Structures are given as structure tokens and as C-alpha cells.
Amino acid sequence: MSWLLKDANVLSSAVVFTPKSRAWPWERAAVLAREQSVVLEGRHLLHSFLAHEKVLVVVCDKEMNVTSLRSLAPNRIGGFSLHAGAIVVMPVRVSANFDIHVGDKLELRG
């Protein structure tokens, strides 16, 4: 398990899916139900399929700098990320305490 950090503060535990490991929608939904973050490395279709609540989608570049933020209702498509280094998906109610903005630097440890 990995940890998602911002300014040396732990935001949440995270499950990381690399381009070699498929991130099936039901796997993502199971992680989000446990109030963890899903980190998708590389290019992915942004969606909230099988999520039971609104999710925050944080698109980062290769250095994990936040380039955009999107909120998606359950079972919605948010587009395709062509230039993303990583995408972080988390429940909106969990992310309300994190105060993430465009330009912030995130970090993965573990």
C-alpha cells in the first residue's frame, strides 16, 4: 500500500495501478468504498463507473504537480487524459479535508 502526501502531510492511503496492471471499474469502486485514493499512472479514461458517490479526479503531470481538478457524479465519463503522468481519484467527502488546488505538489510513498 502507498500513501498520498501533500507538503509532507498524509492525505490518504492509496492503491496504485500501473499501465501494466488493469484498473477494472469494480476494483476502483472497492478502493473508493474503503475511503482510499486510487492512483492511475499514465493515460486513462476519466470516469466514475460503479462509484456510489461523487468523486474528485485530480490530474497530475509526471512530477505529480496538480494540473486540473474535476468532480464527477456517479457513472459519468470525464474524458481522456492524454498528457497526464498520474490521475488520483478519491471520494469528494474524503477530499473535502485535503484542500487540493491546481499547482500543488503531491507525492506517493510506499
N, C-alpha and C positions, 0 to 999 in steps of 0.2 A: 504494500500500500504506500502511496505517496501522499505528500502534504502540499497544499496550495498556500503560498505565503504572499503577503504584500507588506513591504517595509519591515521585514523580519517578524511580522505578526502572522500567526497561523489563521487562515480563513476557514479552511475545512480540510477533511481528508479527501483524497481524490483517487479515482480509478482511471488509469491512463490506457488508452487504446492507441497503438501504433498503426501505421499504414499496413503492416503485415498481419495484424490481428483485426478481424472484422468486428465492428461495433454494431451488433444487431439491436433494433429498437427495444426489444424486451429486456436486453441486458442494460441498456441505458436507463430504462424506466425503473428497473430494480435498484440500480445505484441511486437514482434520484429519490426513490421512496425512502431510502435509508439516510436522507439528508446529507449525501455526499456530493461532490462535484465530479463531473465526467470531463476528462480532458481528451480531446481527439487531436492527434498530431497529424499535420498535413492537410490536404484539401478534403472537404466533406460537404455533403448536402446539409444545410441547416434546417432542422425540423424538430418538432416536439411530438412525434408519433408515440402513442401509448403513455405519454406523460399525463398524470391525473390532475395536474395543476399548471399554472403559468410558469414558464421557465425564463431565466435570463441567459442569453447567449453572448459570451464575451469573445470577440475575435482578436487574436494576438498575432504579432509578427514573429519571426524566428527568434528574436531576443526576448520574447514574452512581454513586449510593450503592448498595451491595450490600444487597438486601432478603431474598434467600434463596439457598441453595445446594442443589443436588440432584445426586446421582450416578446415572447411568443406564447400565445394561448395554446391549450392542449390540441394536438392533432393538426398542427399547421406547418406549412412549409415556409422557410425564411430565406431561401435562395441558396446559391452555391458559392463557397468561398474559394476563389482562385489563388489568392496571394497570402493565404493565412499560414502561419507557422504552427499555430495551435488554436483550437477552439475549446473554450471552457463553457460547460452547460451546468447550471445549478438552479434549484427551485427559487422562485422570486422571494418567498417568505424567508428563506435562509439568507439570500443575498442582501436583504434589506439592511442587515447589520454591517456589511462589508465596506460600504462607501467606495465603490469602484468607479473610476472615471476614465475617459479617453486620455491616454498619455501615461497612465500609471504603469509601473513595472511590477509584474507578477513573477513568482518563482516556484518551481517544483522541486521538492526534495524527497528523496527516498526511493 
